[in-house]
């Protein structure tokens, strides 16, 4: 386990998701990564990692982390201002330049509760000497005209003029033993609760979905009051699960099913998505027909009294939907039967954006935004409701 500096620990805890670069008192460089379950699992399984130190003519003291788990469509996240500026070349952070001059890096993975859950030491490979690249940045004209800063932090396809690439040589460490993380937490209401986490508990086939549900619960706990604004895995009276999560506001019910799809085979993806659609359709019908029988009678009463129901299916980030690969759903279900599909990390980012705008009315505003997105979809010619790129515009989510 890597013990981060006080500042790095604070930064990781403050992130909705992302990464931080830290340097220990012994001079060790550590990459601290906080992401949702499927991306963490990809890193554990050994997908290649890359850090690109950005050309300062584009964006000063910035770098991008890539997780190359999908060919030509890597997950990326950009960060900047990691500690002090370098004294010799202040357009760069001291610690990011230090990565390029070492031969190894510690990668410490965090779940969305900000608990360290897996650590590995990895080798580094650079295609060019960092000092040669810095000389070109400040002396070669073609390196000084690389276009404007991208707001979304995406500079694909990368090249040596846009940034300095550092390849992190990853390996599959899923069979290594992990420590058992235990942490006291405080929810939005101020109540203390304890969470336990051991990555090895989620490694067997069929258990990956629980890791994703753990991520989603962490997201919801950060923003909402459990058993008032959101409910986790409510039970029927026969002790079967009613649904994965429910989010409630004054007049809107958000039904949430989580699907963590490991297989890349289209038939397997279709099966998982179809199962989610059928589950959500069934639950909505049971509520509308007053046929629910829950252990929590207070929740049951609230569901009966809410007028508007929105169905949401949260999927792992690396399942990318399109009109072509959801044709099976489009052809076999009416639009009103289909939920809004949202990757977990995008769901996390949307909630974070709304929280920054108006934390006190977050639940009402967020549920309304999902209701309007559902209504907009049903009254549009869009065959599928899929939120992957977005911006917040007033009360609404603008989907790109």
Buried (B, 14 or more C-beta within 10 A) or exposed (E): EBEBBEEBBEBBEEBBBBBBBBBBEEEBBBBBBBBBBBBBBBBBBBBBBBBBBBBBBBBBBBBBBBBBBBEEEBBBBBBBEBBEBBEEBEBBBBBBBBBBEBEEBBBBBBBBBBBBBBBBEBEBEBEEEBEEBBEBBEEEEEBBEBEEBBEEBEBBEBEBBBBBBBBBEBEEBBEEEBBEBEBEBEBBEEEEEEBEBBBBBBBEEEEBBBBBBBBBBBBBBBBBBBBBBBBBEBBBEEEEEBBBBBBBBEEBBBBBBBBBBBEEEEEEBBBBBBEBBEBBBEBBEBBEEEEBEBEBEEBBEBBEEBEBBBBBBBBBBBBEBEEEBBBBBBEEBEBEBBBBBBBBBBBBBBBBBBBEEEEEEBBBBBBBBBBBBBEBBEEEEEBBBBBBEBEBEEBBBEBE
